[in-house]
Amino acid sequence: MHLTVVGCSPAWPNPGGAHSGYLVEDSSRLLLDCGPGVLARLRERDAGWPQVASIAITHWHLDHWGDLVPWVWGNMFGLGREAERPELWVPPGGASVLSRFGEQLGTPSMFEHVFRVAEYAEGEPFATAAGLQVTTTRLPHYMIETYGMRVTNSDRTLAYSGDSAPTERLAELARDADLFVCEATLAAGELDDEPRGHLSAEEAVAAFDASGARRLLITHRPDELKAPDGVELAHDGLAVDV
């Protein structure tokens, strides 16, 4: 299993950066989240239209799904017209969410025209067209329904937090994983709101230590906040063997 960090900016973009997008490759390709800037990076990488079998969205904050909109237009009118329709895994109730977005942005069926939309259920493993199995865990993130994702093949496991406040569920999500990709938006001691929505790097490390995972990669972090000593920090374009 191979991971490429397509984009890893927090809710505001780092200079020259893309928002959340993590490409997992095994027999085929699964994209975890698809924030603004991700589609352009994938087009650059593939020298054309992205060849992605599956996309999975953790939650409906724009920095995690916004490039689904230009993906639609590219599939309808651009190079994507010749591409296979990717499957799109969304949170429970997500099909109706996409329909409402479509009413505001084009047509109610615009997303269904381009993607094979399916809803996942918390804790129920689902097999993707990319040949990878995914299991989701509900995590606290302000007041929005949000899920972390655990991706497995025959012998490797990657855990991805999406966005999360501190919770013991992060350790369960990443239990004994080969790689834990965990958000770390905040400075140490910073509280973003109540209820909270994000982690500091120190809180991400604590979740990693409790999980028994083998490797930690912190992400979704502003450029102005450096990683603590000894903690690996994601950057756009980083390639990792899981």
matplotlib code that plots the C-alpha trace (Angstrom):
import matplotlib.pyplot as plt

x = [0.0, 1.3, 0.2, 0.7, -0.3, -1.9, -2.9, -2.7, -3.5, -5.8, -9.1, -7.2, -4.6, -0.9, 1.0, 0.8, -0.9, -4.0, -6.5, -7.1, -6.5, -4.7, -4.2, -4.0, -2.7, -2.8, -4.2, -6.0, -6.5, -8.6, -8.7, -9.5, -11.1, -11.1, -10.6, -9.9, -6.7, -6.7, -8.1, -5.5, -2.7, -4.1, -4.4, -0.8, 0.3, -1.6, -0.9, -4.6, -7.7, -7.3, -7.6, -9.2, -11.5, -12.9, -13.3, -14.3, -15.3, -15.0, -17.3, -18.9, -16.5, -15.5, -11.8, -12.5, -14.9, -14.9, -13.2, -16.0, -17.7, -15.0, -14.7, -18.3, -17.8, -14.6, -16.4, -19.4, -17.6, -13.8, -11.3, -13.3, -16.0, -14.0, -13.2, -14.9, -17.3, -15.5, -17.5, -18.0, -18.5, -20.2, -21.4, -24.8, -27.4, -24.8, -26.7, -29.4, -26.7, -25.2, -28.6, -29.1, -25.7, -26.6, -29.7, -27.5, -24.6, -26.2, -28.8, -29.9, -28.5, -25.2, -23.1, -25.0, -24.4, -20.6, -20.1, -21.5, -22.7, -22.9, -23.3, -21.1, -22.3, -20.2, -18.3, -19.5, -16.5, -17.1, -15.1, -14.1, -13.6, -10.0, -9.6, -9.3, -11.5, -12.6, -14.1, -15.3, -15.4, -17.5, -15.3, -16.1, -15.6, -17.6, -21.2, -20.7, -21.0, -17.5, -15.7, -12.2, -11.3, -9.3, -8.1, -6.8, -5.5, -4.3, -1.4, -1.3, -3.5, -3.6, -5.7, -6.8, -8.4, -10.0, -10.7, -11.2, -11.2, -9.4, -11.2, -10.3, -11.9, -8.8, -6.7, -9.3, -9.4, -5.6, -5.2, -2.0, -2.1, 1.0, 0.5, -1.7, -2.3, -3.6, -4.6, -2.8, -4.2, -3.6, -0.7, -0.1, -2.6, -4.8, -8.6, -10.4, -14.0, -16.4, -17.3, -13.8, -13.0, -9.3, -6.1, -2.7, 0.4, 0.8, -2.7, -2.1, 1.0, -0.9, -3.6, -0.8, 0.9, -2.4, -3.1, 0.0, 0.3, 3.7, 4.2, 2.6, 2.3, 0.7, -1.2, -3.8, -1.2, -0.5, 2.9, 3.6, 3.3, 6.4, 6.2, 7.5, 11.0, 10.9, 7.3, 6.9, 5.0, 3.0, 3.6, 2.0, 3.6, 4.9, 5.0, 5.0, 5.1, 2.6]
y = [0.0, 3.4, 6.9, 10.2, 13.4, 15.4, 18.2, 18.7, 22.4, 23.2, 25.0, 27.9, 27.1, 27.1, 29.2, 27.3, 24.4, 22.3, 21.2, 17.7, 14.9, 11.6, 9.1, 5.5, 3.1, -0.7, -2.6, 0.6, 4.1, 5.4, 9.1, 10.1, 13.5, 15.9, 19.5, 22.6, 22.3, 18.5, 18.0, 20.3, 18.4, 15.1, 16.4, 17.5, 14.1, 12.1, 14.5, 14.5, 13.5, 11.7, 7.9, 7.2, 4.2, 5.4, 8.6, 8.6, 11.8, 12.2, 15.1, 18.1, 21.0, 22.5, 21.9, 18.1, 17.9, 21.1, 19.8, 17.4, 20.4, 21.1, 17.3, 17.3, 20.0, 18.3, 15.0, 16.6, 18.9, 18.4, 15.6, 13.6, 12.8, 9.7, 8.6, 5.8, 7.1, 6.9, 5.5, 8.2, 7.0, 9.6, 9.8, 8.6, 10.8, 12.1, 11.4, 13.9, 16.4, 16.2, 16.7, 19.9, 21.1, 20.4, 22.5, 25.5, 24.8, 23.4, 20.6, 18.2, 15.2, 16.7, 14.6, 11.4, 12.0, 11.8, 9.6, 6.3, 7.6, 5.2, 5.9, 4.2, 3.2, 3.7, 0.6, -1.5, -2.4, -1.7, -2.8, -0.1, -0.4, 0.4, -3.1, -1.7, -2.2, 0.8, 1.0, 4.3, 5.6, 8.6, 11.4, 14.7, 17.8, 20.8, 20.0, 18.4, 14.7, 13.5, 10.1, 8.8, 6.0, 2.8, 1.5, -2.1, -4.5, -8.0, -7.1, -3.3, -0.8, 3.0, 5.0, 8.6, 10.9, 13.4, 16.2, 15.5, 16.9, 14.9, 11.6, 8.0, 6.9, 8.1, 5.4, 2.8, 4.0, 3.6, 0.5, -1.3, 0.5, 0.6, 4.3, 6.8, 10.1, 12.4, 16.0, 18.5, 22.0, 23.7, 25.1, 23.5, 24.6, 26.3, 25.8, 26.4, 26.4, 24.6, 21.9, 21.5, 20.5, 20.0, 18.6, 20.0, 18.0, 17.0, 15.6, 13.7, 12.2, 11.1, 9.4, 7.7, 6.5, 5.0, 3.3, 1.1, 2.3, 1.9, 5.3, 8.7, 11.4, 14.7, 16.7, 19.5, 21.9, 25.5, 26.2, 28.7, 25.8, 23.6, 19.9, 19.0, 17.4, 13.8, 14.1, 13.6, 16.3, 15.8, 18.1, 18.2, 15.7, 13.5, 9.8, 7.1, 3.3, 2.1]
z = [0.0, -1.0, 0.2, -1.6, 0.2, -2.5, -0.2, 3.5, 4.3, 7.3, 6.6, 5.2, 2.5, 3.2, 0.7, -2.6, -0.9, -1.6, 1.0, 2.2, -0.3, 0.4, -2.5, -1.4, -4.0, -4.0, -7.0, -7.8, -6.3, -3.4, -2.7, 1.0, 0.9, -2.0, -0.9, -3.1, -5.0, -5.0, -8.5, -10.1, -8.3, -9.5, -13.0, -12.9, -11.5, -14.1, -17.1, -17.9, -16.0, -12.7, -12.8, -9.5, -8.7, -5.4, -3.4, 0.3, 2.1, 5.9, 6.4, 4.7, 5.6, 2.3, 2.7, 2.6, -0.3, -2.3, -5.4, -6.1, -7.8, -10.5, -10.8, -11.9, -14.6, -15.8, -16.2, -17.9, -20.3, -20.1, -20.3, -17.8, -20.3, -21.4, -17.8, -15.8, -13.2, -9.8, -6.9, -4.2, -0.6, 1.6, 5.3, 6.2, 4.5, 2.2, -1.0, 0.0, 1.1, -2.4, -3.9, -1.9, -2.9, -6.5, -6.2, -5.3, -7.7, -10.8, -10.8, -8.0, -10.0, -11.0, -8.5, -9.3, -13.0, -12.5, -9.4, -8.3, -4.9, -1.9, 1.8, 4.3, 7.8, 11.0, 12.0, 9.0, 6.7, 3.0, 0.0, -2.5, -6.2, -5.5, -3.9, -0.4, 2.6, 4.7, 8.1, 9.6, 13.1, 14.3, 15.7, 17.4, 15.2, 16.4, 15.7, 12.3, 11.7, 11.0, 10.5, 10.6, 8.2, 8.6, 5.2, 4.9, 2.2, 2.8, 5.1, 5.7, 7.6, 7.3, 9.7, 8.8, 11.3, 9.1, 11.5, 15.2, 18.7, 21.4, 22.0, 23.0, 19.7, 17.8, 19.5, 18.6, 15.0, 14.7, 16.8, 15.7, 12.3, 10.2, 9.6, 11.4, 9.5, 12.1, 12.0, 14.2, 13.4, 16.7, 18.7, 22.1, 24.6, 22.0, 22.3, 19.0, 20.2, 22.5, 21.6, 20.1, 16.6, 16.3, 17.9, 18.7, 17.7, 21.3, 21.4, 18.1, 19.6, 22.7, 20.5, 18.5, 21.7, 23.0, 19.7, 19.3, 15.7, 14.2, 12.5, 12.9, 10.3, 11.4, 8.9, 8.4, 10.0, 9.3, 7.8, 10.7, 13.2, 13.1, 14.2, 17.6, 17.6, 16.3, 14.9, 11.1, 9.4, 6.1, 3.1, -0.3, -2.6, 0.2, -0.8, 1.8, 1.7, 4.3]

ax = plt.figure().add_subplot(projection="3d")
ax.plot(x, y, z, "-o")
ax.set_aspect("equal")
plt.show()
